[in-house]
Amino acid sequence: MDLRNLPDGLTPPQRCDERRRRMEEELGISLGSVSVRPEGVGEADEKNCEQMFGQIPIPIGYAGPLSVQFSNDEKRQIHLPLATTEGALVASVNRGCKVISQAGSARTTHVHHGISRSIAFRVDAKGVQMFIGFLQRKSDDWKAVGEQTSGHLNILSHTIDHHGRHVFLTIYADTDEAMGMNMVTIAAQAIGEWIVEQYKTGVEFVTVAGNVDSDKKPSQRTKEHGRGYEVTAEATLPTNVIEQDLKSTPAAMLAVAEAKLCFGSHVAGALGANLHAANVIAALYLATGQDAAHVVEGSLADTTVKSAANGLHVTVRLPAILVGIRGGGMSLPAQKQCLNMLLQTSTNLHPCAQLAESIGAAVLAGEVSLLAAQASHELAKAHKSLGR
């Protein structure tokens, strides 16, 4: 099927229409429902999606406002655009926003680990330790090589691992306002090539992506050490709010947390002991133009529930929130508007850090609401009435 040789002078929407027409003829199907709106295409045809023939509308629901005290102690009301086709999700997060705001606010903090990439080398069997020593001695040099590939990249740290003859150099980089996966990959490629050239013999540059970074894959390494932005969000819920607005009790919610988050997750061997963190992360990633596949790392979140003086204290640790405000899908018209909506009430934080902490607070709202729904045995009823 020829979708590349198109007439000259077509606009992006016209190119999409022509590809769709050819596909309909070739496949004998109708694809009219995925036709593009000219004002919604932006530069997707050139920058985001090869052989683009249409677009799929994803419903976006509003949850909020959610009161958040960010890590710099600034308190803001944030508004959440949730892109989802799962009935009951927006309603649940909205309820969580309400009760957290009534209880005071969500409190968020973050650690910026940077985006990572793992360079894999294969070394002569007897030369592994010698090669590792070379990487350590020359770290300032190869870091400079990587940083020269972009004026927006700064290498924050690195790790060195080996398995048999294979040595893995993982770099963590600050990529300014971009999520930075492409940026760090380009830097890693330059570093790998420089190292092999300098070491001369006995080492092979195998791949720029050796999986120790666990990009878009779950791993114990990411869960323990973090990737991108590691975010913690917490709130204390008074008993009266739990009873009046969540229709539950602290004791019932604690019982569910123990069974689900402690014992159930342990039996399953789960890497993330949470209620449904991926639901909220996916909805916000889709709405704001983030790389949705990074919801994999987002699902590594752990939620803990403890008794407080007069209620419950709920904490969510998200070891890997991977976000940016420039590049990728963030430049598409609809996604850009949703991103601006989420960041409308700006703080003195770096905007990517504010976005990451906002996502953490939203996940907390979703965890609180679902925990209460399970404690009051309302989950199935809610999906029956709202999920249909």
N, C-alpha and C positions, 0 to 999 in steps of 0.2 A: 504494500500500500504506500503510494508516494505522498507523503505529507510534508516534504521539504521543498520541492520545486514549485513555488507559488508565484503568481504573477507579480511583477514589480509594482511598487506604489501603493500596496495595500496597507491600511492602518492595522494596528494590533487586533481590534475587534473583527475586522474583515478577514485577517489571516485565520483567526480562530473559526470564523464562520465557514471559510473555504475548507479547512481541514475537517470540520464536522460534516459538511456536505459530502465530501469524498468518503468519509467513514460510513455514513448512512447508506450511500450507494453500494459500497463494497460489502458491508455486513448485512444489509437488508433490514436495518433497525431504525427506530426513531430516537434521536438524541436532542430533540428540541428543548427539553426541560433543562439542559445544561448550557443553553446559549448564554453568551456573556452580555452584561450591561456595559456599554462603552465607558461610562463613568467609573466602573468598578474594576477595570482591567489594570490600569496603571502601566507599569513596565513589566508585568508578570510574564508576558510572552517573550520578552528579550532576556530577562534576568532570573526568573524564578521557576519556569516550567517549560521544558523542551516539548515541542510538538503539541502545544496547548490547543485544545479544541473546545474548551468550555470551562464553566465553573460551577461548583456545587454550593448552593446556599445552605449555611448552617445556622439554625436559629440561635439568637443571642438573647439571654435573659439578664435582667438587672437584679443584683443583690446588694443590700446596703441601706443606709450608710453604715460603715463599720469604723468605730473609733479605734485608732491605733496610736500608741506611744512608741515612736521609733527609737532606734538605738542612740540618737543624739538628744533624746528627751523631748523632742518636738512632738506635739499631739495633733493629729489630723483626723478628719473624717474622709474615708476613701470610699469610692464607688466601684463596684465590681461588674465588668461585662463578662458573662459566662456563656461561652459558645458550646452548646450541647444539644443532643437529641434525646437525652435521658430524662423523661418526665420525673418530677419530684426533686431533682438535684438543685435547681435554682431555689425552689421553695425552702428546701432544707438549709442551704447556705444562708439564705435570707433570715431564717429564724435564728441561726447561730450568730449572725451579725447583730441582730436585735438584742439577744440576751447578753452578749459580750459588751455591747455598748451600754446597756443598762447597768451592768456590773462595774463599769468604769471604762476599761479599754483593754485591748490586746497589747501586750508589751513585746517588742521584737528586738532582736540583736542579730548580728551577722559576723562571720569571718570570711574574708575574701581569700580563697585559696588560689584562684585563677584557673583559667581553662588549661587543660593538659593534653599532651600528646606524647606517646611512647615510641621511641626509635629503637628498632631491633637490629642487633648486629650478631653475626656468627664469627666466633674466634677460634683459632687453633686451640686444640684441647689443653695444651700446656701453657697457653698464654692468657687465660681469662683474667687472672689477678693482675697481671702486668697491664692489660688493657684497661681494667677498672682504675688502676693507679694513674694511667695516662689521662682518663676522663676527669679524674679529680684534680690533677695538677693543671690541666688545661681548661678548667671550667670558665675562667674569666674570658679566655679566647673564644671558645665556641659559643658562649653566651653573647658576646659582641657580634659574632657572625649572624646569629639568629635575630638579634635586635636591629641589625642593619636592614633587614627585609621589610620593615615597616616603621614609620614614625610614631605609630600608635601602640607598639608592643614593647613590653618590659618583662623580662623573665624574672619571676619572683623567687623561685626555688626549683630544686630538681631532686630526683631520687635515682639510684642505680640498683638494679636487681639482676641476678643471673640465675640461669637454670641450665645445667650442663654447659654446652659450648655457647649458649645464647646469652647475650648481655642486653639489658633493656635500660635505656636512658630516658627517663620521663621528665619532661619540662612542664612547669606551671607558669602561665603568663598572664599578666594584666593586659587586656586588649582594649582599654579605654571604654568607649560607649558601645562597642560591638560585642556580641556574644563571643566571637573570635575563633570559632573552630577552623575556618579556612585560614585565618591569619596565622594561627599557631602551627597549622600543618605546613604552610609555606616556610615558616621559620625552621621547623623541624627538618624539613627536606634539606635546606641549606646547611644546617648543622651536621646532619648525617654525611652529606657529601664532603664537607670540610674535614670531618674527623677521619674518614677513610683516606682522604688525600694526604693528611698530615701523618697518619700512622704508618702509611706506606704498604706494609705487607702483613699478612696473617689475620686480616679482619675483612669481613664482607658486610656491607650495608644491605640488610635483608628487606626491610620495609619501614616506611615512615609511621606506620600505625600498627604497633605490636601488641595491642589489647591490654597491656598493663594499665593504661589510662581508662579502660572499660567504657569507652565512648558509646553511649546508647545501649549499654549492657549492664545488668546488675552485677555487683561484685562486693565482696567483703572489704576489699581495699577502699572502694569509694565510700562505703557505709561508715567505716572507721575513721578515715582520714579526710574525707570531704573532697568536693570538686566544684569549681565555679564559686558560688556563694553558699556557704553553710549557714542556715537560718534557724533561729530558735524563736518560737512564738508561745506566749503563755498568758493565762488569765485565771483569776480567782472568781468563782461563781458562788454568790451567797445562796443559802438554802432557800430563801423566799423566792428568788428568781428561778431557781431550779424547779420549785414546786408550782409556781404560778405560770411561768412561761414555757418551761420544758415539760410540764405535766409529769414530773418524775420525782425521785428523791435521791439524795446523795448516796444512800446505801445501795439502792438499786443500780445506779450508774457505776458505782465501785465494783459491784458484783459482775456486771457485764465486762468492765475493763479487765478484771482479773481473769475471767474465763476466756475472753477473746484475745486480749493483747498479750497476756502472759502465757497461759496454758495452751490455748489454741494455736497461737503463732509458733510456740515451741514444738508442738506435735507436728506441725506442718514443715518445720525447718525454714520458716519464713525469714527473709532478709530484712523485711520491713514490718514492724509490729504496729500497724495503724489501722484505722477503720476504712477510710476510702480516700486517702490523700491524693491518689492519682486522678480521681474524678475531678477535683477542683483544679489541680495543676493543669490537666489536659484542657479543661474549659478555658482557663486564662491564657495558656500558651496559644491555643487556636485563635482566640479573640484578638490577641495582641501581636500576632505574627511571629511568635517564637518557633523554634524547631520542635515540632510536637513529639518527635521520637525521643527527646530528652525527658519525657515523662517517665521513662524507664528508671533513670536515676532518681527522679522525684519520688517514685514509689518506695524507696528505701527508708522513708520517714519512720520515726518511732514516736508514738504517742503514749504519754504516761499520765495517770490520774491518781491523785493523792488526796487524802482528807485534809481540809483546812479548818481553821478555828470555827468558822460558821459556814461550811459548804465544801466545795471542792476546788482543787488547784489542778488545772490541765495544762500540759506542756507538750509541744510538738517540736521535735528536732528534725530538720530536713537537711541532710548532709550535702545535697547537690541540687541547687537551683541554678539552671544555666540560662541566662537571659541577657538580652541587649536591647538598646533602644535605637540602633542604627543598623542598616544592612538587612539582608535576607527579606523575610516577609514583613518586617516592620515598616517598609516603605510603601506597601500596598495601601490604597486609599481607605478601605474599611478598617483594616487592622491598625493603621496609623491613628484613626479617629478613636478607636477603642483604647489604644495605648495612651493617647492624650487624656482620655477620660479617667483612666486609672491613675495617671500621674498629675491630674489637674491641680490638686492641692500639693504644691511642691514643698520640699524641705531643703535643708542645707546639706543633706546627704548627697553622695554621688547618685545620679538618677538611676543607674543600674542597681545600686544597693537599695535604694528606695523601692524599686520594682520588686526585687527579691524579697525584701521584708514584707511588702504588701501581699505578695503571694503566700508567704508564710502565715500571715494573719488570716487570710482567706481560708487556708487549709484548716487552721485552728477552728474557725467558725463552722466549717463542715464537719469536723471531728466531734465537736460539742453537740451539734444537732443530731447527728446519727447515733451517737452514744445514748442520748436521751431517748431517741425513737426506739432503739433496741431494748432499753431498760423498761420502757412502758409498753412494749410489745405492739408498737404502732407502725413498725417498718413495713410489714406486708400490707397493712391497711392503706398506708400512704401510697405505696406503689400501685395498689388496686385502684385508688381514686384518682391519682395524678399521673401514674406511669402508663396506665391503660395498655 
